[in-house]
Amino acid sequence: MKEDSGCTYRQLEQRAARRGVVLARSTIADTLRRDALPRPDTLIAFVRACAPGQDVRAWLAARNRLAMASAATADLDSGSVRAPVPRQLPAPPALFTGRTDELRFLDATIGQPHPSSRTVLISAVGGAGGIGKTSLVLQWAHTNADQFPDGQLYADLRGFGPDPTPVPATVTLRGFLQALGVPPGSVPDPVDAQAALFRSLVAKRRMLVLLDNVRDTDHVIPLLPGSPTCTVLITSRHQLRGLAVTHGARTLTLDKLSETEARDLLGAHLGPGRVDQHRQALDALVRHCGGLPLALAIVASRAATYPDHPLDGVVRDLHDSSVRLDALTTGELRADLRAVFSWSYRALSPPAGALFDLLGLVPAVDISLPALASLAATSTQRAQELARELEDTALLRQHAPGRFRMHDLVHLYSAQRGRARPGGEDQEAVRRLVDFYLHTACAADRLLDPRRHPLVLGPPSPGCTPVALTDASAAMSWFDAEHERVRESQRLAMERQWFAQVWQLARTLVTFHARRRQVTDQLAVWRMGLTATEQSDNISASAMAHRYLGQAHSQNGQYDEGVRHLRLAVDRAREAGDAAELARGHYALSVSADRAGDPRQALVHAREALTEFQDLADMVEVARVLNAIGWECAQLGRYEEAQDSCSQALTLFREHGHPDGEADTLHSLGLLAGNTGQQHSALAYYRQALAVYHDVGNTRGEADCLESLGELHESLGQHGDAHDAWQRLVVLLRVQGREAEAVQVEQRIGLLPH
């Protein structure tokens, strides 16, 4: 006030005198230097001198309120008045199971002093609506209540709920101050004064402050004590990153319950009798609730309404995912899952809300940032900003760097919202996503096998930005991460009758499936691919689909079905006049006959394929067939012819830079050398083949070669080397899901002499 007046001490003394009051210069200086409140007469003189237009009565009232509050604080500090000990915690959860790691985290965080040892301990628990944040902190607070002998304060700040307006900090502070013994008339009005008084009252006291359902960091800052003797527990759907930065808050984000925890929680609600009678139904309910405690509690409530009824009716209500959210309600807003999710959605900006709705179009949300950007037709930077906003309200979770996941029930809510969007926008967004996977997968496949006849694609949809991969290693890593998403995009394309994209997506996965020996997946994508080619009346593509289906069936031991498809492939190729596809069909028939144990028939088809590929001047395919001819000749005991054919193949593969074919031929030469008594040469060939297979990530070839290497070591009496080779083989077989073969190899290892 003195600074605002612009007067010196002497001028203020003179102004007070003109208004009939005494205000000595020494009194002014003394009053401004002291921390104590001024006397009423001094305050009156000071206001009249500095700000004659202001209401003196308002200043006196404020001065009296502060005096009363200060007196209450002094009395509490001195012990002359017994300090109130608030016990405001709501009742603990009636049924609480699991969350062992999370409770241990709170024990460790709150049970240890902050590194600075001069500030309040704050733990913020975040997570989606209905994930059990409040239950967790109440369970911990009640279990550890004896750590806070001076009391526990609690407030629901209603940051997310039916009322869009959170509880103001001033309302919460007023309640805390009154709980601490401050008379209602002594509570100051400004929030800063309330916060200062609150910090004064709890200083040096061992208290817990539990702030539930906080909207954001700004919402909670005025409510924080300043004493290191206090502990603050906060729950929020918001991640409260600012609180971690400015106040050193330790954050914990809750995920869904494990299947065991969810079963235990639901079983605790239902009771042992119903659990024993309806175990299969219980398992189904656990799956449909997705480990979300609120969903489990709602299901339990519905089941409790009819305690004599079987649980199958509840299971039926939840079985259809399109109406599952309709069943997950008790008729009250706070126990209605759709309403609970909507409160988080309401906090989003319109662009983030639009992205949330688009994610409902994705079959299952586990999506990369580049895919997210194409879905939304935006840059990766903007997509990251929108994803962070969805993360901040716990509607999306970044479970790995650059990869985002959505809870199944949140995804159902997103899908329901997305269905309300204009159809044209949905169609365009899905097309961008399908094109993202198609064009990226096509480029990745070209990096894995640049000599393969390329797919000819149209340009990607506007707004779609495929990933620019750099080399074969990056391509394999991308396929490993995105394989299921590529398959999902194929199903999306089939639903919308984009038939060309359906078979093209299947074609992009051929090399990856071969290297990872994923025969079941190869069958699945090409069954759909064949249907798409027949719907679009593309005869050449139909021939290719039959060929890949035939190869997969033969590789899976279904030789009759494999040959049926392969013969159809040859017939369709002739019908289309597609010489290249006809040659590939004959080569595939050769490989199938070899797998069926008929080397003579395999050799017949291989020679037909060789002639056709030579006419086409496709030297990589010529090399592939030469390797096959060499292998069949070896099976028939024609070793000189086999050696010559395989040597030609190796030269061609190396000339044309085809590492997969080179490794396959080195493996063939190793087998041939072993069969002709040249064991040391065989070892050298196998080791070369293994190195090439490993470099290109061809685990299928690597496994086959390790099996041959182990057998050779065993025949030479090198049992330790055989053990090492087969042990590596077991690991690869299990990675490829070939458990039965892995067990057989382990049995062979067990028979090796020690």
TAQUITA-V358467 format. One record per residue. N is the residue number from 0. RES is the residue in one small letter. PHI is phi in whole degrees, -180 to 180 (none if undefined). PSI is psi as a letter, one per 20 degrees, with the letter a starting at -180 (NA if undefined). D_LAST is the distance of its C-alpha to the last C-alpha in whole Angstrom. Layout:
N/RES/PHI/PSI/D_LAST, N/RES/PHI/PSI/D_LAST
//
This chain:
0/m/none/g/94, 1/k/-64/g/96, 2/e/-65/h/94, 3/d/-64/h/95, 4/s/-72/h/99, 5/g/73/j/99, 6/c/-104/q/101, 7/t/-82/r/101, 8/y/-57/g/101, 9/r/-63/g/105, 10/q/-65/h/106, 11/l/-66/h/104, 12/e/-60/g/106, 13/q/-69/g/109, 14/r/-65/h/108, 15/a/-64/g/108, 16/a/-62/g/111, 17/r/-64/h/113, 18/r/-98/j/111, 19/g/83/j/112, 20/v/-126/q/109, 21/v/-99/p/108, 22/l/-143/n/105, 23/a/-69/q/105, 24/r/-57/g/103, 25/s/-65/h/101, 26/t/-66/g/100, 27/i/-60/g/99, 28/a/-61/g/97, 29/d/-66/g/96, 30/t/-64/g/95, 31/l/-71/h/93, 32/r/-81/h/91, 33/r/-84/q/90, 34/d/-85/i/87, 35/a/-73/q/89, 36/l/-69/q/91, 37/p/-73/q/95, 38/r/-66/q/98, 39/p/-56/g/100, 40/d/-65/h/103, 41/t/-65/g/101, 42/l/-61/g/99, 43/i/-61/g/102, 44/a/-63/g/104, 45/f/-66/g/100, 46/v/-65/g/100, 47/r/-66/h/104, 48/a/-80/g/104, 49/c/-84/g/100, 50/a/-139/m/100, 51/p/-62/i/104, 52/g/-83/i/103, 53/q/-87/q/100, 54/d/-79/o/101, 55/v/-63/h/101, 56/r/-64/h/100, 57/a/-64/g/97, 58/w/-66/g/96, 59/l/-65/h/97, 60/a/-63/g/95, 61/a/-63/g/92, 62/r/-64/h/93, 63/n/-69/h/93, 64/r/-63/g/90, 65/l/-64/h/88, 66/a/-65/g/90, 67/m/-67/g/89, 68/a/-64/g/85, 69/s/-64/h/85, 70/a/-66/g/87, 71/a/-64/g/84, 72/t/-64/g/82, 73/a/-64/g/83, 74/d/-63/g/84, 75/l/-66/g/80, 76/d/-67/h/79, 77/s/-81/i/81, 78/g/85/j/81, 79/s/-69/h/84, 80/v/-122/p/83, 81/r/-68/p/80, 82/a/-70/p/78, 83/p/-61/q/77, 84/v/-115/n/73, 85/p/-68/p/72, 86/r/-127/m/70, 87/q/-95/j/70, 88/l/-62/p/66, 89/p/-63/r/66, 90/a/-60/q/65, 91/p/-67/r/61, 92/p/-60/p/59, 93/a/-64/h/59, 94/l/-127/o/56, 95/f/-135/p/53, 96/t/-135/q/49, 97/g/73/b/47, 98/r/58/k/47, 99/t/-62/g/45, 100/d/-65/h/44, 101/e/-69/g/47, 102/l/-64/h/49, 103/r/-66/h/47, 104/f/-62/g/48, 105/l/-65/h/51, 106/d/-58/g/51, 107/a/-69/h/49, 108/t/-71/g/52, 109/i/-88/h/55, 110/g/-80/i/53, 111/q/-117/q/53, 112/p/-66/q/56, 113/h/-62/q/57, 114/p/-51/h/56, 115/s/-79/h/59, 116/s/56/j/60, 117/r/-128/j/64, 118/t/-139/r/63, 119/v/-68/q/63, 120/l/-84/p/59, 121/i/-127/p/59, 122/s/-123/p/57, 123/a/-114/p/57, 124/v/-104/o/55, 125/g/-116/r/56, 126/g/151/r/55, 127/a/-67/r/56, 128/g/-61/p/59, 129/g/84/j/58, 130/i/-83/i/54, 131/g/102/k/55, 132/k/-66/g/56, 133/t/-64/g/59, 134/s/-60/g/57, 135/l/-64/g/55, 136/v/-70/h/57, 137/l/-68/h/59, 138/q/-61/g/56, 139/w/-66/g/55, 140/a/-63/g/59, 141/h/-69/h/60, 142/t/-65/h/56, 143/n/-112/k/57, 144/a/-60/h/61, 145/d/-69/i/61, 146/q/-74/i/60, 147/f/-127/m/64, 148/p/-66/i/66, 149/d/-90/j/69, 150/g/118/r/69, 151/q/-134/p/67, 152/l/-104/q/69, 153/y/-139/q/68, 154/a/-150/p/69, 155/d/-92/o/68, 156/l/-85/i/70, 157/r/53/l/69, 158/g/-66/h/68, 159/f/-134/p/67, 160/g/177/a/69, 161/p/-58/h/72, 162/d/-85/p/74, 163/p/-69/i/73, 164/t/-101/o/75, 165/p/-65/r/73, 166/v/-67/p/74, 167/p/-63/q/76, 168/a/-59/h/75, 169/t/-65/h/78, 170/v/-68/g/78, 171/t/-65/g/75, 172/l/-62/g/76, 173/r/-60/g/79, 174/g/-65/g/77, 175/f/-63/g/75, 176/l/-63/g/78, 177/q/-68/h/80, 178/a/-65/h/77, 179/l/-91/j/77, 180/g/101/j/81, 181/v/-81/p/83, 182/p/-60/q/86, 183/p/-53/h/86, 184/g/-72/i/89, 185/s/-99/j/87, 186/v/-79/o/84, 187/p/-66/q/85, 188/d/-83/g/85, 189/p/-63/q/83, 190/v/-63/h/80, 191/d/-64/g/79, 192/a/-67/h/81, 193/q/-62/g/80, 194/a/-63/g/76, 195/a/-65/g/77, 196/l/-66/g/79, 197/f/-60/g/76, 198/r/-63/h/74, 199/s/-65/g/76, 200/l/-71/h/76, 201/v/-97/i/72, 202/a/-59/p/72, 203/k/69/j/70, 204/r/-103/q/69, 205/r/-88/n/66, 206/m/-130/q/66, 207/l/-109/p/64, 208/v/-117/o/66, 209/l/-107/o/64, 210/l/-108/o/65, 211/d/-100/q/64, 212/n/61/l/64, 213/v/-80/q/65, 214/r/-78/g/66, 215/d/-162/a/65, 216/t/-62/g/65, 217/d/-61/h/69, 218/h/-63/h/70, 219/v/-104/h/68, 220/i/-57/g/69, 221/p/-64/i/72, 222/l/-96/j/70, 223/l/-89/p/68, 224/p/-66/r/69, 225/g/-113/j/69, 226/s/-98/p/67, 227/p/-68/i/64, 228/t/-80/i/64, 229/c/-96/q/65, 230/t/-126/p/62, 231/v/-121/p/62, 232/l/-113/p/60, 233/i/-127/p/61, 234/t/-119/q/60, 235/s/-164/q/61, 236/r/-75/h/60, 237/h/-79/q/60, 238/q/-76/i/57, 239/l/53/l/60, 240/r/-61/h/59, 241/g/-62/h/62, 242/l/-67/h/62, 243/a/-67/h/58, 244/v/-74/g/60, 245/t/-86/h/63, 246/h/-126/j/62, 247/g/65/k/58, 248/a/-65/p/58, 249/r/-89/p/54, 250/t/-108/q/53, 251/l/-137/p/51, 252/t/-104/p/51, 253/l/-80/p/50, 254/d/-109/r/48, 255/k/-64/q/48, 256/l/-68/q/47, 257/s/-66/r/43, 258/e/-60/g/43, 259/t/-66/g/42, 260/e/-63/g/45, 261/a/-64/g/48, 262/r/-64/g/47, 263/d/-64/g/47, 264/l/-66/g/51, 265/l/-64/g/52, 266/g/-63/h/51, 267/a/-65/h/53, 268/h/-68/g/56, 269/l/-83/h/56, 270/g/94/q/55, 271/p/-63/h/52, 272/g/-62/g/55, 273/r/-69/h/55, 274/v/-62/g/51, 275/d/-65/h/50, 276/q/-80/h/52, 277/h/-132/l/52, 278/r/-64/g/48, 279/q/-65/g/48, 280/a/-65/h/51, 281/l/-60/g/50, 282/d/-61/g/47, 283/a/-65/g/49, 284/l/-63/g/52, 285/v/-61/g/49, 286/r/-63/g/48, 287/h/-68/h/51, 288/c/-85/i/52, 289/g/60/k/49, 290/g/72/j/49, 291/l/-92/o/52, 292/p/-56/g/54, 293/l/-64/g/57, 294/a/-62/g/57, 295/l/-63/g/55, 296/a/-67/h/58, 297/i/-64/g/60, 298/v/-61/g/58, 299/a/-62/h/58, 300/s/-64/g/62, 301/r/-64/g/63, 302/a/-67/h/61, 303/a/-69/h/62, 304/t/-62/h/66, 305/y/-127/m/65, 306/p/-64/h/63, 307/d/-93/i/63, 308/h/-87/q/62, 309/p/-67/q/59, 310/l/-82/i/57, 311/d/-62/h/57, 312/g/-65/g/60, 313/v/-65/h/59, 314/v/-61/g/56, 315/r/-62/h/58, 316/d/-64/h/60, 317/l/-95/i/57, 318/h/-65/g/55, 319/d/-79/o/57, 320/s/-64/h/56, 321/s/-69/h/60, 322/v/-124/j/62, 323/r/-62/h/59, 324/l/-64/h/61, 325/d/-64/h/64, 326/a/-86/i/62, 327/l/-94/m/61, 328/t/-154/q/64, 329/t/-109/j/66, 330/g/93/i/70, 331/e/-115/q/70, 332/l/-58/g/69, 333/r/-73/i/67, 334/a/-123/k/65, 335/d/-127/o/65, 336/l/-63/h/62, 337/r/-63/g/64, 338/a/-65/g/66, 339/v/-61/g/64, 340/f/-68/h/62, 341/s/-65/h/66, 342/w/-68/h/66, 343/s/-72/g/64, 344/y/-61/h/65, 345/r/-62/h/68, 346/a/-82/i/67, 347/l/-82/q/66, 348/s/-72/q/68, 349/p/-55/g/69, 350/p/-63/g/67, 351/a/-67/h/64, 352/g/-64/h/65, 353/a/-65/h/65, 354/l/-65/g/62, 355/f/-57/g/61, 356/d/-65/h/62, 357/l/-65/h/61, 358/l/-64/h/57, 359/g/-68/i/58, 360/l/-81/i/58, 361/v/-83/p/54, 362/p/-55/g/52, 363/a/-147/p/50, 364/v/-82/n/50, 365/d/-145/n/47, 366/i/-128/q/49, 367/s/-85/r/49, 368/l/-62/g/52, 369/p/-61/h/53, 370/a/-66/h/53, 371/l/-61/g/55, 372/a/-64/g/57, 373/s/-68/h/58, 374/l/-57/g/58, 375/a/-92/i/61, 376/a/56/l/62, 377/t/-142/r/62, 378/s/-77/r/61, 379/t/-65/h/57, 380/q/-64/g/59, 381/r/-69/h/61, 382/a/-61/h/59, 383/q/-66/h/57, 384/e/-63/g/60, 385/l/-69/h/61, 386/a/-64/h/57, 387/r/-64/h/57, 388/e/-65/h/60, 389/l/-67/h/59, 390/e/-63/g/56, 391/d/-62/h/59, 392/t/-104/j/60, 393/a/62/k/56, 394/l/-92/i/57, 395/l/-146/q/54, 396/r/-133/p/51, 397/q/-88/n/49, 398/h/-81/i/45, 399/a/-150/q/44, 400/p/-54/p/46, 401/g/77/j/48, 402/r/-127/p/47, 403/f/-123/q/49, 404/r/-134/q/49, 405/m/-124/p/52, 406/h/-60/q/51, 407/d/-57/g/52, 408/l/-74/h/55, 409/v/-63/h/56, 410/h/-65/h/55, 411/l/-62/g/57, 412/y/-64/g/60, 413/s/-62/g/60, 414/a/-63/g/60, 415/q/-64/g/63, 416/r/-66/g/65, 417/g/-63/h/64, 418/r/-68/i/65, 419/a/-85/i/69, 420/r/-77/q/69, 421/p/-58/p/71, 422/g/-59/h/69, 423/g/-62/h/69, 424/e/-65/g/67, 425/d/-60/g/64, 426/q/-60/g/64, 427/e/-66/g/64, 428/a/-65/g/62, 429/v/-65/h/59, 430/r/-63/g/60, 431/r/-61/g/59, 432/l/-67/g/56, 433/v/-61/g/55, 434/d/-65/h/56, 435/f/-58/g/54, 436/y/-70/h/51, 437/l/-63/g/52, 438/h/-71/h/53, 439/t/-69/g/50, 440/a/-65/h/47, 441/c/-64/g/49, 442/a/-65/h/49, 443/a/-65/g/45, 444/d/-64/h/44, 445/r/-66/h/46, 446/l/-69/h/44, 447/l/-73/h/41, 448/d/-142/m/43, 449/p/-68/i/46, 450/r/-87/i/46, 451/r/-69/q/47, 452/h/-58/p/50, 453/p/-74/q/51, 454/l/-75/q/53, 455/v/-105/o/57, 456/l/-109/q/57, 457/g/-77/r/61, 458/p/-66/q/61, 459/p/-66/q/60, 460/s/-61/q/62, 461/p/-57/p/64, 462/g/94/i/63, 463/c/-93/p/59, 464/t/-127/n/57, 465/p/-64/q/54, 466/v/-76/p/51, 467/a/-93/o/51, 468/l/-87/q/47, 469/t/-102/h/47, 470/d/-154/r/43, 471/a/-64/h/41, 472/s/-64/g/38, 473/a/-64/h/41, 474/a/-65/g/42, 475/m/-64/g/38, 476/s/-64/h/39, 477/w/-64/g/42, 478/f/-63/g/41, 479/d/-59/g/38, 480/a/-78/h/41, 481/e/-113/j/43, 482/h/-54/g/42, 483/e/-66/h/43, 484/r/-70/h/46, 485/v/-63/g/47, 486/r/-65/h/46, 487/e/-62/g/49, 488/s/-66/h/51, 489/q/-64/g/51, 490/r/-67/h/52, 491/l/-60/g/55, 492/a/-64/h/56, 493/m/-66/g/56, 494/e/-59/h/58, 495/r/-97/j/61, 496/q/61/k/60, 497/w/-90/m/60, 498/f/-66/h/58, 499/a/-62/g/57, 500/q/-63/h/55, 501/v/-63/g/53, 502/w/-75/h/52, 503/q/-66/h/52, 504/l/-63/h/50, 505/a/-61/g/47, 506/r/-65/h/47, 507/t/-68/i/46, 508/l/-95/i/43, 509/v/-60/g/42, 510/t/-65/g/40, 511/f/-62/g/38, 512/h/-61/h/37, 513/a/-66/g/36, 514/r/-70/h/34, 515/r/-98/j/33, 516/r/51/l/32, 517/q/-100/m/35, 518/v/-68/g/36, 519/t/-61/g/38, 520/d/-67/h/40, 521/q/-63/g/41, 522/l/-61/g/42, 523/a/-65/g/44, 524/v/-70/h/46, 525/w/-87/h/47, 526/r/-62/g/48, 527/m/-67/h/50, 528/g/-63/g/51, 529/l/-64/g/52, 530/t/-58/g/54, 531/a/-66/g/56, 532/t/-66/h/56, 533/e/-71/h/58, 534/q/-67/h/60, 535/s/-94/i/61, 536/d/58/l/62, 537/n/-100/o/60, 538/i/-69/g/59, 539/s/-63/g/56, 540/a/-65/h/55, 541/s/-65/g/54, 542/a/-60/g/53, 543/m/-63/g/50, 544/a/-63/g/49, 545/h/-60/h/49, 546/r/-64/g/47, 547/y/-67/h/44, 548/l/-64/g/44, 549/g/-63/g/44, 550/q/-62/g/41, 551/a/-66/g/39, 552/h/-61/g/40, 553/s/-63/g/38, 554/q/-64/h/35, 555/n/-88/j/35, 556/g/84/j/35, 557/q/-99/m/39, 558/y/-68/g/40, 559/d/-63/g/43, 560/e/-66/h/44, 561/g/-64/g/43, 562/v/-65/h/45, 563/r/-59/g/48, 564/h/-67/h/48, 565/l/-67/h/47, 566/r/-67/h/50, 567/l/-64/h/52, 568/a/-62/g/51, 569/v/-64/g/52, 570/d/-64/g/55, 571/r/-66/h/56, 572/a/-64/g/55, 573/r/-64/g/58, 574/e/-61/h/60, 575/a/-83/i/60, 576/g/67/k/60, 577/d/-100/n/57, 578/a/-64/h/56, 579/a/-65/g/53, 580/e/-68/h/52, 581/l/-62/g/52, 582/a/-63/g/50, 583/r/-65/h/47, 584/g/-64/g/48, 585/h/-64/h/47, 586/y/-64/g/44, 587/a/-64/h/43, 588/l/-64/h/43, 589/s/-64/g/41, 590/v/-64/h/38, 591/s/-65/g/39, 592/a/-64/h/39, 593/d/-62/g/36, 594/r/-64/h/34, 595/a/-81/i/36, 596/g/82/k/34, 597/d/-123/m/38, 598/p/-65/h/37, 599/r/-66/g/41, 600/q/-66/h/43, 601/a/-62/h/41, 602/l/-67/h/42, 603/v/-61/g/45, 604/h/-67/h/45, 605/a/-65/g/44, 606/r/-68/h/46, 607/e/-63/g/49, 608/a/-63/h/48, 609/l/-60/g/48, 610/t/-61/g/51, 611/e/-68/h/52, 612/f/-71/h/50, 613/q/-65/h/52, 614/d/-64/h/55, 615/l/-84/i/54, 616/a/58/k/53, 617/d/-94/n/50, 618/m/-74/h/48, 619/v/-66/g/45, 620/e/-70/h/45, 621/v/-59/g/46, 622/a/-63/h/42, 623/r/-63/g/41, 624/v/-71/h/42, 625/l/-60/h/41, 626/n/-63/g/37, 627/a/-64/g/38, 628/i/-62/g/40, 629/g/-60/g/37, 630/w/-65/g/34, 631/e/-66/h/36, 632/c/-62/h/37, 633/a/-64/h/34, 634/q/-64/h/33, 635/l/-91/j/36, 636/g/81/j/35, 637/r/-96/m/37, 638/y/-69/h/35, 639/e/-66/g/38, 640/e/-65/h/40, 641/a/-64/g/37, 642/q/-62/g/36, 643/d/-64/g/40, 644/s/-66/g/40, 645/c/-68/h/37, 646/s/-64/g/38, 647/q/-61/g/41, 648/a/-61/g/40, 649/l/-62/g/38, 650/t/-61/g/41, 651/l/-65/g/43, 652/f/-61/g/41, 653/r/-69/h/41, 654/e/-63/h/44, 655/h/-102/j/45, 656/g/61/l/42, 657/h/-121/n/40, 658/p/-65/h/37, 659/d/-62/g/36, 660/g/-65/h/37, 661/e/-60/g/35, 662/a/-66/g/32, 663/d/-59/g/32, 664/t/-71/h/33, 665/l/-60/h/31, 666/h/-64/g/28, 667/s/-60/g/30, 668/l/-65/h/30, 669/g/-65/g/27, 670/l/-63/g/26, 671/l/-63/g/29, 672/a/-64/g/28, 673/g/-63/h/24, 674/n/-72/i/26, 675/t/-106/j/28, 676/g/81/j/26, 677/q/-103/m/26, 678/q/-64/h/23, 679/h/-67/h/23, 680/s/-65/h/26, 681/a/-61/g/24, 682/l/-59/g/22, 683/a/-64/g/25, 684/y/-61/g/27, 685/y/-61/g/24, 686/r/-66/h/24, 687/q/-63/g/28, 688/a/-62/g/28, 689/l/-60/g/26, 690/a/-63/g/28, 691/v/-70/g/31, 692/y/-55/g/30, 693/h/-65/g/29, 694/d/-62/h/32, 695/v/-95/i/34, 696/g/75/k/32, 697/n/-87/n/31, 698/t/-71/h/28, 699/r/-63/g/29, 700/g/-66/h/28, 701/e/-61/g/26, 702/a/-65/g/24, 703/d/-60/g/24, 704/c/-71/h/23, 705/l/-64/h/20, 706/e/-62/g/19, 707/s/-65/g/21, 708/l/-64/g/19, 709/g/-62/g/15, 710/e/-64/h/16, 711/l/-67/g/17, 712/h/-59/g/14, 713/e/-64/g/12, 714/s/-66/h/15, 715/l/-90/j/15, 716/g/78/j/11, 717/q/-92/m/11, 718/h/-70/h/8, 719/g/-64/g/8, 720/d/-67/h/12, 721/a/-62/g/11, 722/h/-59/g/10, 723/d/-64/g/13, 724/a/-64/g/15, 725/w/-72/h/15, 726/q/-66/g/15, 727/r/-62/h/18, 728/l/-64/g/19, 729/v/-58/g/19, 730/v/-61/g/21, 731/l/-64/g/24, 732/l/-61/h/24, 733/r/-70/h/24, 734/v/-61/h/27, 735/q/-86/j/29, 736/g/77/k/29, 737/r/-101/m/27, 738/e/-64/g/25, 739/a/-61/g/24, 740/e/-66/h/22, 741/a/-62/g/20, 742/v/-64/g/19, 743/q/-62/g/18, 744/v/-66/h/16, 745/e/-61/h/14, 746/q/-65/h/14, 747/r/-65/h/13, 748/i/-62/g/10, 749/g/-65/h/9, 750/l/-87/i/9, 751/l/-69/p/6, 752/p/-63/q/4, 753/h/-86/NA/0
//
